[in-house]
């Protein structure tokens, strides 16, 4: 469920400070644990390492991502596959 429009988007203050201090064209990765922070236009062009519970996933911020949450681009669960015996037979044929 989205945040109330009356409150506005949640933006982590520490993350914004880190973004302002670094160079957007640089190869530096800004590490953050704030998956709930909303992506703002100031973050475009930066590499942000979003924590997924195990490691930091590098996310290159682009214009299409503005308004989304950082956690949407760093999956927390790894999908292995569906199926059992039939699935193994199908994979052997390939």
N, C-alpha and C positions, 0 to 999 in steps of 0.2 A: 504494500500500500504506500502511496506517495506521501510526502510530507505536505502539511497544510500550506496552501498558497498564502495564507495570512502570515505564516512564520517565515516563509522564503526558504531557499535551498540551504543545506548545511555545508559550510565550507570550513575545513580545519585551518585554524590560524597559524599553527606551526608549519603546516605544509605550504601555505601561501608565503611565509617568510623565507622558507628554503627556496621556493621558486624565484622570488625576487632577488635572492643573493647569487643564484647561479646563472650561467650563460646559456641561452636557449640553443645555440649552435654547437655547444660543447658536447662531449661524449659522456659527461658526468651523469650518473643515475641517482635520482633523488629517491631514497628509500622511505617508505611510509607503511604504517600499519592501519591507517585510516581508510578502510574499504568503503565506508559510508559517505565519504566526502564527495560532493558534486564537482564535476569537471567544469572549470570556468574558462572563458576566452584567454585569460592570462597564461594558462597552462599549455597552450598550443605550441607544439614544437619541442617540448621537453620529453625526456625519458624518465619515467617514474617507475620505480620498483614497488609493486603492490604485493603485500604479504598474503599468502593463501593458506597459512596455517603450518606450512612446512618450509617454504622458501619464498624469495621475492621473485615475482614474474615481471620482466621488463615490458612496459607498455609505452609505445610511442603515441603521444597525444596528437590527434588531428582535429580538424574542424567538425567532422561528423560526430565526434564524441561529446561535444559540449552539451551539458544538460544531463548526461548520464552519470552514474556512480562509478567510482574507480573499481569497486568490487565486481562489476559486471564483466570486466575484461581480464579477471584473474580467477579462473575456476578453482573451486576448493575440492571437488571430487573428480576422480579419474574414471572415465567410462572404459571398461575393459571390452565386453561384448555380450551379446545375448546368445542363447542357444546352448545346446549340449552336444549330443552325439550327431544329430543332423548337421549342425553348424560346422563341426570338425570335418565331416565328409565334403561339404561344400567348399571349405577352404582347401582341402587336399586337391580337389579338381582344378583349382586355380593355380 
